[in-house]
Amino acid sequence: MNREAADEIANWLAVTGLKGLDELALLHGFCARCQAAGLALGRGIVIIDTLHPVYEGRGFRWREDSSDEIPLLEFKRGEIIGNADSWTESPFYALIQKGGGEMRCRLHLGETAGFGSIEELRVSGQTDYLAVVHLFEADAVIGEMDNLAARWTTARPGGFTEAEIAALMRLTPLLGLAMKSASLARVAQSLVEAYLGRDPGRRVLKGRIGRGAVDKINAVLWFSDLHGFTKLSETMASDQLIPFLNDHADAVISAIQASDGDVLKLIGDGVLAIFDGTDPQKACLAALQAERDLRRRLGELHARRRSEDTPVADVYLGLHVGDVFYGNIGSADRLDFTVVGQAVNETARIAAMCSSADRPVLISSAFRGLLPEAERGRCVSVGRYALRGVGQARELFTLDADP
């Protein structure tokens, strides 16, 4: 690869990185252009940490020959720890411990630096190896995203030329910068969706971040909480509390999201969610599907936890429908993306009446009125109740058992 070809690839990385291609597209485009310029890449991998509640890091692979290798690797939290020996014995780990840098092994001369993973590449026919690790400055570290690691090999007899090594050393940081940019965009999306919800997260990333920027929408509202949680929390061992909350929250949130609902708030043991009311009947049916799914998940969860002799709790649920204000509310420098309005308050009050009515779920007459006839037939009146903060008593319904 001559300098002019390397300059063209560098320009492509700058322009393409600004366009926002994902990491895998950047890596594959880079490798294809290197090959077209005469640099005989055989395999490449780039690994970068991420900031995600589930995935700790992501790896992106390319190779010139056909293979059943998965091009995208996502390392779940704890996986690297679970494979600590293979990680601590890897070239990348060694480079990170020494503060970054590069490692070259001319495989055709038998060089492997004592690493089993490099020996495997030599046995598979690769003739040269270059690993590069770039550590980020402290001010550029986000969570655990503190380095970028890349590895390049070739199967060409004689390995890389010195000019090719120089080109890879020059271009790898540029590729890393473009891939870091793509990963940061993914981090932003992961964070806002994890902490705000899927739809609010998308709205925020599209620029809905102004104070008082709210929409008046019609939505099906869900408010649920754990029956008897306060008493349970006072008697529960401290090391059981968080696993207990996580297990039950996972059942509730997973059921809501499986039916395309958006979880907006986790309020201690309570969950506030909405279902898009553009088609009110469809939204009501989605909420009922989520309720059925929740009962199934709770049944499985409680069976497991009882077998482990750990505490369980039922979930009380209120369902309602109404107009709410949906958007940013707060101070100039601390905003919350949420829903507010009388309908939200009423939903919480309905859920609170589950204990008095001795029912796991209560729904409003407004919600019931939007259901198709077959579903309305499942709704049984439990009487009229005075809800705190609501002017008139409301007739509430519960769900008859599934036929």
C-alpha positions as CSV (number, residue, x, y, z in Angstrom):
1,M,0.0,0.0,0.0
2,N,1.5,3.3,-1.0
3,R,1.0,6.6,0.8
4,E,-1.6,7.9,-1.7
5,A,-3.8,4.8,-1.1
6,A,-3.4,5.2,2.6
7,D,-4.5,8.8,2.4
8,E,-7.6,7.8,0.4
9,I,-8.6,5.3,3.1
10,A,-7.9,7.9,5.8
11,N,-10.3,10.3,4.0
12,W,-12.9,7.6,3.6
13,L,-12.8,6.9,7.4
14,A,-13.3,10.5,8.2
15,V,-16.2,11.0,5.8
16,T,-17.8,7.7,6.6
17,G,-17.4,8.1,10.3
18,L,-19.2,11.4,10.1
19,K,-22.0,9.8,8.2
20,G,-22.7,7.5,11.1
21,L,-22.2,4.0,9.7
22,D,-22.2,1.3,12.3
23,E,-19.1,-0.4,13.6
24,L,-19.3,-3.6,11.5
25,A,-19.9,-1.6,8.3
26,L,-16.9,0.5,9.1
27,L,-14.6,-2.5,9.8
28,H,-15.7,-4.4,6.6
29,G,-15.4,-1.3,4.5
30,F,-12.0,-0.6,5.8
31,C,-10.7,-4.1,5.2
32,A,-12.1,-4.2,1.7
33,R,-10.3,-0.9,0.9
34,C,-7.1,-2.2,2.4
35,Q,-7.2,-5.3,0.2
36,A,-8.0,-3.3,-2.9
37,A,-4.9,-1.1,-2.2
38,G,-2.8,-4.3,-2.1
39,L,-2.6,-4.8,1.7
40,A,-3.2,-8.5,2.1
41,L,-5.3,-8.6,5.2
42,G,-6.5,-12.1,6.2
43,R,-8.4,-11.4,9.3
44,G,-9.3,-8.5,11.5
45,I,-11.1,-7.9,14.8
46,V,-11.8,-4.7,16.8
47,I,-13.1,-4.8,20.4
48,I,-14.5,-1.9,22.3
49,D,-16.1,-1.7,25.7
50,T,-19.6,-0.3,25.9
51,L,-21.9,1.2,28.5
52,H,-25.0,-1.0,28.5
53,P,-27.0,-2.6,31.3
54,V,-26.6,-6.1,29.7
55,Y,-23.5,-6.0,27.4
56,E,-20.1,-5.1,28.7
57,G,-18.3,-5.1,25.4
58,R,-18.7,-5.7,21.7
59,G,-16.3,-7.3,19.2
60,F,-16.4,-6.9,15.4
61,R,-14.8,-9.5,13.1
62,W,-13.8,-9.7,9.4
63,R,-12.0,-12.3,7.5
64,E,-11.2,-12.8,3.8
65,D,-12.3,-16.4,3.5
66,S,-15.8,-17.8,4.1
67,S,-16.4,-18.9,7.7
68,D,-19.3,-19.6,10.1
69,E,-17.8,-17.2,12.6
70,I,-20.3,-14.6,13.9
71,P,-19.1,-11.2,12.8
72,L,-20.6,-9.4,15.8
73,L,-19.7,-10.6,19.3
74,E,-21.5,-9.2,22.4
75,F,-20.0,-10.0,25.7
76,K,-22.5,-10.1,28.5
77,R,-21.6,-8.7,31.9
78,G,-19.7,-11.4,33.8
79,E,-18.7,-13.4,30.7
80,I,-15.2,-12.1,30.6
81,I,-14.9,-12.6,34.4
82,G,-16.3,-16.1,34.0
83,N,-13.5,-16.7,31.4
84,A,-10.9,-14.9,33.4
85,D,-8.0,-17.3,32.5
86,S,-8.4,-17.0,28.8
87,W,-8.7,-13.2,29.0
88,T,-5.8,-12.6,31.4
89,E,-3.6,-14.8,29.1
90,S,-4.5,-12.9,26.0
91,P,-2.3,-10.5,24.0
92,F,-4.9,-7.7,24.4
93,Y,-4.8,-8.0,28.2
94,A,-1.0,-7.9,28.2
95,L,-1.0,-4.7,26.1
96,I,-3.6,-3.1,28.3
97,Q,-1.6,-3.9,31.4
98,K,1.5,-2.2,29.9
99,G,-0.5,0.9,29.0
100,G,-1.3,0.2,25.4
101,G,0.9,-0.1,22.4
102,E,1.4,-2.8,19.8
103,M,2.6,-6.4,19.5
104,R,3.8,-8.0,16.3
105,C,4.5,-11.6,15.8
106,R,5.9,-12.9,12.5
107,L,4.1,-16.2,12.5
108,H,6.0,-17.5,9.5
109,L,9.1,-17.3,11.6
110,G,7.5,-19.1,14.5
111,E,7.0,-16.1,16.7
112,T,4.0,-16.3,19.0
113,A,5.2,-14.5,22.1
114,G,4.1,-17.5,24.1
115,F,0.3,-16.8,23.6
116,G,-1.8,-19.8,22.8
117,S,-4.3,-17.7,20.8
118,I,-1.5,-16.5,18.5
119,E,-0.2,-20.1,18.0
120,E,-3.7,-21.1,16.9
121,L,-3.6,-18.4,14.2
122,R,-0.2,-19.7,13.1
123,V,-1.5,-23.2,12.9
124,S,-4.6,-22.1,10.9
125,G,-2.3,-20.6,8.1
126,Q,-1.8,-17.0,9.1
127,T,1.7,-15.7,8.6
128,D,1.9,-12.4,10.4
129,Y,0.1,-10.8,13.4
130,L,-0.3,-7.2,14.6
131,A,-2.2,-6.3,17.7
132,V,-2.8,-2.7,18.7
133,V,-4.4,-1.2,21.9
134,H,-5.2,2.4,22.3
135,L,-6.1,3.6,25.9
136,F,-8.4,6.6,26.2
137,E,-7.4,9.6,28.3
138,A,-9.2,9.8,31.7
139,D,-11.4,12.6,30.5
140,A,-12.5,10.6,27.5
141,V,-13.5,7.4,29.4
142,I,-17.2,6.8,29.6
143,G,-18.1,4.1,32.1
144,E,-16.0,1.1,31.2
145,M,-15.2,2.3,27.6
146,D,-11.6,3.0,28.2
147,N,-9.8,1.4,25.3
148,L,-10.0,0.1,21.8
149,A,-8.2,-3.0,20.8
150,A,-7.6,-4.2,17.2
151,R,-5.9,-7.3,15.7
152,W,-4.7,-7.8,12.1
153,T,-3.3,-10.9,10.4
154,T,-2.4,-12.0,7.0
155,A,-2.0,-15.4,5.3
156,R,0.4,-14.2,2.6
157,P,3.7,-15.9,2.4
158,G,6.3,-13.8,4.1
159,G,3.7,-11.8,6.2
160,F,3.2,-8.1,6.2
161,T,5.8,-5.7,4.7
162,E,7.2,-3.0,6.9
163,A,5.3,-0.5,4.8
164,E,2.1,-2.4,5.5
165,I,2.8,-2.4,9.2
166,A,3.4,1.3,9.1
167,A,0.1,1.8,7.2
168,L,-1.9,-0.3,9.7
169,M,-0.3,1.6,12.6
170,R,-1.3,4.9,10.9
171,L,-4.8,3.9,9.9
172,T,-5.9,1.8,13.0
173,P,-6.4,4.9,15.2
174,L,-8.5,6.6,12.5
175,L,-10.6,3.5,12.2
176,G,-10.8,3.4,16.0
177,L,-12.0,7.0,16.1
178,A,-14.8,6.3,13.6
179,M,-15.8,3.2,15.5
180,K,-15.7,4.9,18.8
181,S,-18.0,7.6,17.4
182,A,-20.5,4.9,16.3
183,S,-20.2,3.2,19.7
184,L,-20.9,6.4,21.6
185,A,-24.0,6.9,19.5
186,R,-25.1,3.4,20.5
187,V,-24.2,4.2,24.2
188,A,-26.4,7.3,24.1
189,Q,-29.3,5.2,22.7
190,S,-28.8,2.4,25.3
191,L,-28.7,4.9,28.2
192,V,-31.8,6.9,27.3
193,E,-33.8,3.8,26.5
194,A,-32.7,2.0,29.7
195,Y,-33.5,5.0,32.0
196,L,-36.3,6.7,30.1
197,G,-38.0,4.0,28.2
198,R,-38.0,3.1,24.5
199,D,-40.3,5.8,23.1
200,P,-39.2,8.6,25.4
201,G,-35.6,7.7,24.6
202,R,-36.2,8.0,20.9
203,R,-38.0,11.3,21.4
204,V,-35.1,12.7,23.5
205,L,-32.5,11.6,20.9
206,K,-34.5,13.3,18.2
207,G,-34.2,16.6,20.1
208,R,-37.2,16.7,22.4
209,I,-35.2,18.0,25.3
210,G,-36.6,21.5,25.8
211,R,-38.1,22.3,29.2
212,G,-41.9,22.3,28.9
213,A,-41.8,20.5,25.5
214,V,-44.9,18.3,26.0
215,D,-47.6,16.7,23.9
216,K,-51.1,16.1,24.9
217,I,-51.8,12.5,24.0
218,N,-54.4,9.8,24.7
219,A,-52.9,6.8,26.3
220,V,-53.8,3.6,28.1
221,L,-52.2,3.9,31.5
222,W,-50.7,1.1,33.6
223,F,-49.8,1.4,37.3
224,S,-48.7,-1.6,39.2
225,D,-47.0,-2.2,42.6
226,L,-46.2,-5.1,44.8
227,H,-48.7,-6.3,47.4
228,G,-47.4,-6.0,50.9
229,F,-43.9,-4.8,49.9
230,T,-43.5,-2.4,52.8
231,K,-44.1,-5.1,55.4
232,L,-41.9,-7.6,53.4
233,S,-39.0,-5.1,53.1
234,E,-39.0,-4.7,56.9
235,T,-38.7,-8.4,57.5
236,M,-36.5,-9.4,54.5
237,A,-32.8,-9.9,54.9
238,S,-30.8,-7.0,53.4
239,D,-29.1,-9.2,50.8
240,Q,-32.5,-10.5,49.6
241,L,-34.1,-7.1,48.9
242,I,-32.5,-6.1,45.6
243,P,-32.7,-9.6,44.0
244,F,-36.4,-9.7,45.1
245,L,-37.1,-6.3,43.5
246,N,-35.1,-7.2,40.3
247,D,-37.0,-10.5,39.9
248,H,-40.4,-9.0,40.2
249,A,-39.6,-5.8,38.2
250,D,-38.2,-8.0,35.4
251,A,-41.6,-9.9,35.2
252,V,-43.6,-6.7,35.1
253,I,-41.3,-4.8,32.6
254,S,-40.8,-7.7,30.3
255,A,-44.6,-8.3,30.1
256,I,-45.2,-4.6,29.3
257,Q,-42.5,-4.4,26.7
258,A,-43.5,-7.7,25.0
259,S,-46.9,-6.0,24.3
260,D,-45.3,-2.8,23.0
261,G,-45.9,-0.8,26.1
262,D,-43.4,1.8,27.4
263,V,-42.2,1.8,31.0
264,L,-41.9,5.4,32.1
265,K,-41.2,5.2,35.8
266,L,-40.0,2.8,38.4
267,I,-41.2,4.2,41.7
268,G,-39.8,2.0,44.4
269,D,-41.8,-1.2,43.9
270,G,-44.3,0.6,41.5
271,V,-44.2,0.7,37.7
272,L,-45.9,3.4,35.5
273,A,-46.3,2.5,31.9
274,I,-48.3,3.6,28.8
275,F,-49.6,2.0,25.7
276,D,-50.0,4.2,22.6
277,G,-53.6,5.3,22.4
278,T,-53.6,6.2,18.7
279,D,-55.8,3.1,18.3
280,P,-57.5,3.0,21.8
281,Q,-59.0,-0.4,21.4
282,K,-55.8,-1.9,20.2
283,A,-53.9,-0.3,23.1
284,C,-56.4,-1.7,25.6
285,L,-56.1,-5.1,24.2
286,A,-52.3,-4.8,24.3
287,A,-52.5,-3.9,28.0
288,L,-54.7,-6.9,28.7
289,Q,-52.3,-9.1,26.9
290,A,-49.5,-7.7,29.0
291,E,-51.5,-8.5,32.2
292,R,-52.0,-12.1,31.1
293,D,-48.3,-12.4,30.3
294,L,-47.5,-10.9,33.6
295,R,-49.5,-13.5,35.5
296,R,-47.8,-16.3,33.6
297,R,-44.3,-14.8,34.4
298,L,-45.2,-14.4,38.0
299,G,-46.3,-18.0,38.2
300,E,-43.0,-19.2,36.9
301,L,-41.1,-16.7,39.1
302,H,-42.9,-17.6,42.3
303,A,-42.5,-21.3,41.6
304,R,-38.7,-20.8,41.3
305,R,-38.4,-18.5,44.3
306,R,-40.4,-20.8,46.5
307,S,-38.2,-23.7,45.6
308,E,-35.3,-21.5,46.7
309,D,-37.1,-20.6,49.9
310,T,-37.1,-16.8,49.0
311,P,-39.9,-14.3,49.4
312,V,-42.5,-13.6,46.7
313,A,-45.2,-11.0,46.3
314,D,-48.3,-10.6,44.1
315,V,-48.6,-7.6,41.8
316,Y,-51.6,-5.2,42.1
317,L,-52.5,-3.5,38.8
318,G,-54.7,-0.6,37.8
319,L,-55.6,0.1,34.1
320,H,-57.2,3.3,32.9
321,V,-57.3,5.4,29.7
322,G,-57.3,9.2,29.3
323,D,-55.5,12.3,28.0
324,V,-52.2,13.1,29.5
325,F,-49.3,15.5,29.0
326,Y,-46.2,13.7,27.8
327,G,-42.8,15.3,27.7
328,N,-40.2,17.2,29.6
329,I,-41.0,18.7,33.0
330,G,-38.6,20.0,35.5
331,S,-36.0,22.8,36.1
332,A,-33.7,24.3,33.5
333,D,-30.9,21.8,34.1
334,R,-32.8,18.8,35.5
335,L,-35.6,17.4,33.4
336,D,-37.8,14.4,33.6
337,F,-39.5,12.8,30.6
338,T,-42.8,11.5,31.9
339,V,-46.6,11.7,31.8
340,V,-48.7,13.9,34.1
341,G,-52.4,14.7,34.4
342,Q,-55.5,13.7,36.2
343,A,-55.7,10.4,34.4
344,V,-52.3,9.4,35.8
345,N,-53.4,10.1,39.3
346,E,-56.6,8.2,38.8
347,T,-54.7,5.2,37.5
348,A,-52.6,5.1,40.7
349,R,-55.7,5.4,42.9
350,I,-57.3,2.5,41.0
351,A,-54.3,0.3,41.6
352,A,-54.4,1.3,45.3
353,M,-57.9,0.0,45.6
354,C,-56.9,-3.5,44.6
355,S,-56.2,-4.3,48.3
356,S,-59.7,-3.1,49.4
357,A,-61.4,-4.9,46.6
358,D,-59.3,-8.0,47.2
359,R,-58.5,-8.2,43.4
360,P,-55.1,-8.4,41.7
361,V,-56.3,-6.1,38.8
362,L,-58.9,-3.3,38.6
363,I,-59.9,-1.4,35.5
364,S,-61.8,1.8,34.9
365,S,-65.2,2.0,33.1
366,A,-63.4,4.1,30.5
367,F,-61.0,1.3,29.8
368,R,-63.7,-1.3,29.8
369,G,-65.8,0.8,27.4
370,L,-63.1,0.6,24.7
371,L,-62.9,-3.2,24.7
372,P,-64.6,-5.4,22.1
373,E,-67.7,-7.1,23.3
374,A,-66.0,-10.4,24.0
375,E,-63.4,-8.8,26.3
376,R,-66.0,-6.6,28.0
377,G,-67.9,-9.7,28.9
378,R,-64.9,-10.8,31.0
379,C,-65.0,-7.5,33.0
380,V,-67.0,-8.0,36.3
381,S,-68.1,-4.9,38.3
382,V,-66.7,-4.8,41.9
383,G,-68.7,-1.7,42.8
384,R,-68.3,2.0,43.1
385,Y,-65.4,3.4,45.0
386,A,-64.4,6.9,46.1
387,L,-60.9,7.5,44.9
388,R,-58.7,9.9,46.8
389,G,-58.3,13.1,44.8
390,V,-61.0,12.2,42.3
391,G,-64.2,14.2,42.5
392,Q,-66.8,11.4,42.0
393,A,-67.0,7.8,42.9
394,R,-65.9,5.5,40.1
395,E,-67.3,2.1,39.1
396,L,-64.4,-0.3,38.9
397,F,-64.1,-3.7,37.2
398,T,-62.0,-6.7,37.5
399,L,-61.2,-9.5,35.0
400,D,-63.0,-12.8,35.2
401,A,-60.9,-15.9,34.9
402,D,-59.9,-16.8,31.3
403,P,-62.4,-19.4,29.9
